[in-house]
Amino acid sequence: MSNESEILQQRIDELNLEHRDLDDVIAKLAQNPSQDQLQLQRLKRRKLLLKDQILQLGKQLTPDIRA
């Protein structure tokens, strides 16, 4: 694995960790009906952005192979 690939993989791992942490926080906050819905929406939006970043970095790590 090249140095660039290692850096990409490390970044993907960091983003995955943050994504899982956000998932836990969102689940806990969602259990409380008096929770600020705007904050919950912001956390969910951040989680989606993280997922998009993970997918984009993953594509860089394994580029499409054309037949």
Summary of the structure (lengths in Angstrom):
residues: 67
radius of gyration: 15.7
end to end distance: 23.4
largest distance: 54.3
contacts: 147
relative contact order: 0.15
helix: 79%
strand: 0%
